[in-house]
């Protein structure tokens, strides 16, 4: 019975990065032997055990064979005869197919260390094409390691292209897809994730609404980058540079989907794209079963981001409607996330990344003014029910008018 550290822990140690999760593989053991040593079995699909002291996962070396469509369409075989090399060959990338023993002696049958040094993301074997989830995984690794100069090997990109064209991506469950998408969006360069998906044809399968933005022009006066797809990538990049949460990054990705529906004869203007895009944002939200907070913010940013940009020009009554739409009195954080999403949108324009965005503080001040209206004096005047709501609205409007005059 031999135990090896495998996968990401080995990869990141060799890259000089912090090691967070450690995966272990056990060669030459049976399930009964593991249980006899106090390991607790988990996982119905293949033999995985929890260490009696550390609680870390230890998996028996196994082989796998394609038996159906999608991520789950595999049968696994684990036995003491399965070698370390056989276990490693079923992994996705060479840089994830290395192992080391407790003396840090490296087992690297598929040249992962060489690809680490060359900054290449390369598939281990042709079996890569049997698992459609790997298209998303490779794009995610590309986003994670882009800052270190990593790129996807051309032959791996070709396999990803074949997978995208095969119909296998449609077999992915919403849950599995969202897990990869959400993790990729939180990487240092999430725009690279979208670029790689587009390069291999997966974006038009998974998110045709986003793919449709590339090649769609915008007015150069407001968007020096012109192309709506490139603008979306820049907005996503800004959201990562400014360490925004997942909700904001998701909204940034989807905020301009309506521009993909503008008839060519209307280009480069996109009148009412905020409203036409809502059905597309809703469709993408539902396709991946995005969490409720991500869904809500994406729809609100899609609908109101141009209000954010024109904040200083908005009438007090329009400002009030905007604040009410976000329920700023009970959910102040959601409005704050809207403000920063608008700022990322403004910064995601070629040459304008450092331009100030006074609208942000103006909107924060407006929200503060509206929230500052006290309910108690109105209750003391005898207002209640719908009348109280109307009275509150009038007082908030008054406060916003005063705020505008003094801003």
C-alpha positions in Angstrom: 0.0 0.0 0.0 1.6 3.3 -1.2 0.2 6.8 -0.7 0.9 9.7 -3.0 0.0 13.4 -3.1 -1.5 14.1 -6.5 -3.0 16.9 -8.7 -3.2 20.5 -7.7 -1.1 20.2 -4.6 1.9 19.0 -6.6 1.3 21.5 -9.4 1.0 24.5 -7.1 4.0 23.5 -5.0 6.1 23.3 -8.2 4.8 26.7 -9.3 5.7 28.2 -5.9 2.1 29.0 -5.1 0.2 28.4 -1.8 -1.2 24.8 -1.5 -4.7 24.8 -0.2 -6.4 21.5 -1.0 -4.5 18.2 -1.0 -5.6 15.2 -2.9 -4.2 11.7 -2.0 -4.3 8.5 -4.1 -3.7 5.1 -2.6 -2.0 2.4 -4.7 -2.1 -1.3 -3.9 -4.9 -1.3 -1.4 -8.5 -2.6 -1.1 -11.5 -0.9 0.4 -11.5 -3.5 3.2 -7.8 -2.7 4.0 -8.6 1.1 4.2 -11.6 0.5 6.5 -9.4 -1.8 8.6 -6.9 1.1 9.1 -9.7 3.4 10.3 -10.5 5.3 7.1 -14.2 6.1 6.7 -15.7 5.4 3.3 -17.6 8.2 1.5 -18.8 8.6 -2.1 -21.1 6.1 -3.8 -19.5 6.3 -7.3 -15.9 5.3 -6.5 -13.9 4.4 -3.4 -13.0 7.5 -1.5 -12.1 7.5 2.2 -11.6 10.1 4.9 -8.4 9.9 7.0 -9.2 9.0 10.6 -7.3 12.0 12.0 -7.1 14.7 9.4 -10.4 14.1 7.6 -8.6 14.6 4.2 -9.8 12.5 1.2 -7.9 9.5 0.1 -9.0 7.8 -3.2 -8.0 4.3 -4.3 -6.2 4.3 -7.6 -8.7 3.7 -10.4 -9.3 3.6 -14.1 -12.4 4.8 -15.8 -14.3 4.1 -19.0 -16.8 6.1 -20.9 -20.3 4.6 -20.6 -22.7 7.4 -21.4 -23.1 11.1 -22.2 -22.0 14.0 -20.1 -19.9 14.5 -17.0 -21.4 11.5 -15.1 -21.2 9.0 -18.0 -18.3 6.9 -16.7 -17.7 3.6 -15.0 -14.8 3.3 -12.6 -12.6 0.3 -11.7 -10.5 0.3 -8.6 -8.3 -2.5 -7.5 -4.9 -3.1 -5.9 -3.6 -3.9 -9.4 -4.2 -0.4 -10.8 -0.9 1.4 -11.1 -0.2 5.1 -10.3 0.5 5.8 -14.0 -2.9 4.3 -14.9 -4.6 6.5 -12.3 -2.8 9.6 -13.5 -3.6 9.1 -17.2 -7.3 9.6 -16.7 -6.7 13.1 -15.4 -7.4 16.2 -17.6 -4.1 18.1 -18.0 -0.5 17.1 -17.7 0.2 19.7 -15.0 -2.5 17.9 -13.0 -1.2 14.4 -13.6 1.9 14.4 -11.4 2.3 12.7 -8.0 4.8 12.8 -5.2 5.6 10.5 -2.3 6.3 11.7 1.3 9.9 12.4 0.3 8.7 14.7 -2.5 10.0 12.3 -5.1 8.1 13.2 -8.3 6.3 10.8 -10.5 5.6 12.5 -13.8 4.9 10.0 -16.6 3.1 12.6 -18.9 5.7 15.4 -18.7 3.6 17.8 -16.5 6.7 19.5 -15.1 8.0 20.2 -18.6 4.6 21.8 -19.5 4.6 23.8 -16.2 8.0 25.3 -17.2 6.8 26.0 -20.8 3.5 27.5 -19.4 1.3 25.1 -21.4 -2.1 23.7 -20.6 -2.0 20.3 -22.4 -4.4 17.3 -22.2 -2.9 14.0 -20.9 -4.5 11.6 -23.4 -7.2 11.5 -26.1 -9.6 10.3 -23.3 -9.8 14.1 -22.5 -12.5 14.4 -25.1 -14.7 11.9 -23.2 -15.6 14.5 -20.5 -17.3 17.7 -21.7 -16.8 19.4 -18.3 -13.1 19.5 -19.1 -13.8 22.3 -21.7 -14.9 24.5 -18.8 -12.1 23.3 -16.5 -9.3 24.1 -19.0 -10.8 27.5 -19.6 -10.9 28.1 -15.9 -7.3 27.1 -15.5 -6.4 29.4 -18.3 -8.1 32.2 -16.4 -6.3 31.3 -13.2 -2.8 31.0 -14.6 -3.0 33.7 -17.4 -1.0 36.0 -15.2 1.9 33.5 -15.2 1.9 33.3 -19.0 0.0 30.0 -19.4 -1.8 29.3 -22.7 -3.8 26.3 -24.0 -1.9 23.9 -26.3 -3.2 24.1 -29.9 -4.0 20.4 -30.0 -5.9 20.7 -26.7 -7.9 23.6 -28.1 -8.7 21.4 -31.1 -10.1 18.7 -28.8 -12.1 21.3 -27.0 -13.4 22.5 -30.3 -14.5 18.9 -31.2 -16.2 18.5 -27.9 -18.1 21.8 -28.4 -19.3 20.6 -31.8 -20.3 17.1 -30.6 -23.4 18.1 -28.6 -21.8 16.7 -25.4 -21.8 20.2 -23.7 -25.6 20.1 -23.7 -25.4 17.0 -21.5 -23.8 19.0 -18.7 -26.1 19.7 -15.7 -26.8 23.3 -14.7 -25.2 22.6 -11.3 -21.9 21.3 -12.7 -21.7 24.1 -15.3 -22.4 26.8 -12.7 -19.8 25.4 -10.3 -17.1 25.8 -13.0 -18.4 29.2 -14.3 -18.7 30.7 -10.8 -15.2 29.5 -9.9 -13.8 30.8 -13.2 -15.4 34.2 -12.7 -13.6 34.5 -9.3 -10.2 33.9 -10.9 -7.7 36.8 -11.4 -8.4 37.1 -15.1 -12.0 35.8 -15.7 -12.1 37.5 -19.1 -9.7 34.8 -20.3 -12.2 32.1 -19.3 -14.7 33.7 -21.8 -12.0 34.2 -24.4 -11.0 30.5 -24.3 -14.6 29.3 -24.4 -15.1 31.5 -27.5 -11.9 30.3 -29.1 -13.0 26.7 -29.0 -16.7 27.3 -29.9 -18.1 26.5 -26.5 -19.3 30.0 -25.7 -21.9 29.9 -28.6 -23.1 26.6 -27.2 -23.2 27.5 -23.5 -23.9 31.3 -23.7 -25.0 32.2 -27.2 -26.3 35.5 -25.8 -22.8 36.5 -24.8 -21.2 35.1 -27.9 -23.6 37.2 -30.0 -22.0 40.4 -28.6 -18.7 40.0 -30.5 -18.7 42.0 -33.7 -21.5 44.2 -32.6 -20.4 47.9 -32.8 -21.1 50.7 -30.3 -20.7 54.5 -30.7 -17.0 55.2 -30.7 -17.5 58.4 -28.8 -18.6 56.5 -25.7 -16.8 53.2 -26.5 -13.4 53.6 -28.0 -13.1 49.8 -28.1 -16.2 49.8 -30.4 -16.9 46.0 -30.2 -19.5 45.1 -27.6 -17.9 41.7 -26.9 -14.5 43.3 -26.2 -16.2 45.8 -24.0 -17.9 43.0 -22.0 -14.5 41.3 -21.5 -13.0 44.6 -20.3 -15.8 45.2 -17.8 -15.2 41.7 -16.5 -11.5 42.3 -16.2 -12.1 45.5 -14.3 -14.4 43.7 -11.9 -11.6 41.3 -11.1 -9.0 44.1 -10.8 -11.2 45.8 -8.3 -11.8 42.5 -6.4 -15.6 42.5 -6.8 -17.8 39.7 -5.5 -19.4 37.0 -7.7 -22.7 38.8 -7.9 -21.1 41.9 -9.5 -18.9 39.8 -11.9 -22.0 37.9 -13.1 -23.9 41.1 -13.6 -20.9 42.6 -15.5 -20.8 39.6 -17.9 -24.5 39.9 -18.7 -25.3 43.7 -18.5 -25.2 44.4 -22.2 -26.9 41.3 -23.7 -29.7 43.4 -25.2 -27.1 44.9 -27.7 -26.9 41.5 -29.3 -30.6 41.9 -30.4 -30.2 45.4 -32.0 -30.9 45.2 -35.8 -27.8 45.9 -37.9 -29.5 48.9 -39.6 -29.7 50.6 -36.2 -26.0 50.1 -35.4 -24.0 51.5 -33.6 -26.8 52.8 -31.5 -28.7 50.5 -29.1 -31.9 52.2 -28.1 -33.7 50.5 -25.2 -31.1 47.6 -25.0 -31.6 47.7 -21.2 -35.1 46.4 -21.6 -34.7 44.1 -24.6 -31.8 42.4 -22.8 -33.9 41.4 -19.7 -35.4 38.3 -21.3 -31.8 37.2 -22.4 -30.4 37.8 -18.9 -33.3 35.8 -17.4 -32.7 32.9 -19.8 -29.0 32.7 -18.9 -29.8 32.9 -15.2 -32.2 30.0 -15.5 -30.0 27.9 -17.8 -27.3 27.7 -15.1 -29.6 28.0 -12.1 -27.5 30.9 -10.8 -28.0 31.8 -7.1 -30.9 34.1 -6.4 -28.6 37.1 -5.5 -26.7 36.7 -8.7 -29.9 36.5 -10.8 -31.5 39.6 -9.1 -28.4 41.8 -9.4 -27.8 40.8 -13.1 -31.4 41.8 -14.0 -31.3 45.0 -12.1 -27.9 46.1 -13.5 -29.1 45.1 -17.0 -32.2 47.3 -16.6 -30.7 50.3 -14.8 -27.0 50.6 -15.6 -27.6 53.6 -18.0 -29.5 55.3 -15.1 -26.3 54.8 -13.1 -24.2 56.5 -15.7 -26.7 59.4 -16.0 -27.2 59.7 -12.2 -26.2 63.4 -12.0 -28.8 64.3 -14.6 -31.7 62.3 -13.2 -34.8 64.1 -11.8 -35.5 63.6 -8.1 -38.6 61.5 -9.0 -36.5 59.2 -11.2 -33.9 58.9 -8.6 -36.6 57.9 -6.1 -38.0 55.2 -8.5 -34.4 53.8 -8.9 -33.9 53.6 -5.1 -37.3 52.0 -4.7 -36.5 49.4 -7.4 -33.5 48.3 -5.3 -35.3 48.4 -2.0 -32.4 50.4 -0.6 -34.1 50.7 2.8 -34.0 47.0 3.5 -31.3 45.9 1.1 -28.6 48.6 1.0 -25.8 46.1 0.0 -27.6 45.3 -3.3 -27.6 49.0 -4.3 -24.0 49.2 -3.4 -23.2 46.3 -5.7 -25.2 48.0 -8.5 -23.2 51.1 -8.1 -19.9 49.3 -8.4 -21.1 47.3 -11.4 -21.9 50.6 -13.1 -18.5 51.8 -12.3 -16.9 48.7 -13.7 -19.0 49.2 -16.9 -17.7 52.8 -17.1 -14.1 51.7 -16.6 -14.4 48.8 -19.1 -13.7 51.1 -22.0 -10.4 51.4 -23.9 -8.3 54.2 -22.5 -10.9 55.2 -19.8 -10.0 52.6 -17.2 -8.7 55.2 -14.7 -11.3 57.9 -15.3 -13.1 59.0 -12.2 -16.8 58.0 -11.7 -18.4 60.7 -9.6 -21.8 59.0 -10.1 -20.9 56.4 -7.5 -20.7 58.8 -4.6 -23.6 60.8 -5.9 -25.8 57.7 -5.8 -24.6 56.7 -2.4 -25.5 60.2 -1.1 -28.9 59.9 -2.7 -29.6 56.6 -1.0 -28.4 58.0 2.3 -30.7 61.0 1.9 -33.7 58.8 1.2 -32.9 56.5 4.0 -32.6 59.4 6.4 -36.3 60.2 6.3 -37.7 59.1 9.6 -41.0 57.1 9.8 -41.9 58.0 13.4 -43.0 61.6 12.8 -45.4 60.4 10.1 -46.8 57.8 12.5 -47.3 60.5 15.1 -49.3 62.5 12.5 -51.6 59.5 12.2 -50.5 58.1 8.8 -50.9 54.4 8.5 -51.3 51.7 5.8 -51.1 52.9 2.2 -51.4 56.5 3.3 -48.2 56.1 5.3 -46.4 54.7 2.2 -47.5 57.7 0.2 -46.4 60.1 2.9 -43.1 58.4 3.1 -42.6 58.7 -0.6 -43.4 62.4 -0.6 -40.9 63.1 2.2 -38.2 61.0 0.5 -38.8 62.9 -2.7 -38.5 66.2 -0.8 -35.2 64.9 0.7 -33.9 64.0 -2.7 -34.8 67.4 -4.2 -32.9 69.0 -1.3 -30.0 66.6 -1.9 -29.8 67.5 -5.6 -29.8 71.2 -4.9 -26.9 70.9 -2.5 -24.9 68.2 -4.3 
